[in-house]
Amino acid sequence: MDIALHADMRCTDGLCGHTTVVVLNPIIEQVTNVGVQSKGMFHELHLAPLELIAESAPYRIQPRCNLDELAKQEPFITTRFMGTEGAGETGERMGGAAAM
């Protein structure tokens, strides 16, 4: 299944946001989760397991869940660390299910 970034994600009861992150398992080289940035004031980012995706097209993804069920999925948090040794040196760590 192809998963497009910045595609609208439409839950069974309406538009829930858009895809911003695709999480890969490097061992099997397959997509395992899709990061969905919710619409609304806080723009929360949740990880939707690939099993939740019913259908995918270049500009639209249809999950098998409603808005409330998507909101209950694990949050995806990205943290950036600035190095003290040199300007521009960064490290990145992902939180949530991606931090395995």
Helices and strands as residue ranges (DSSP letters): E 8-11, E 14-25, E 30-38, E 45-49, G 50-52, E 53-57, E 60-63, H 67-71, E 78-82, E 90-94, G 96-99
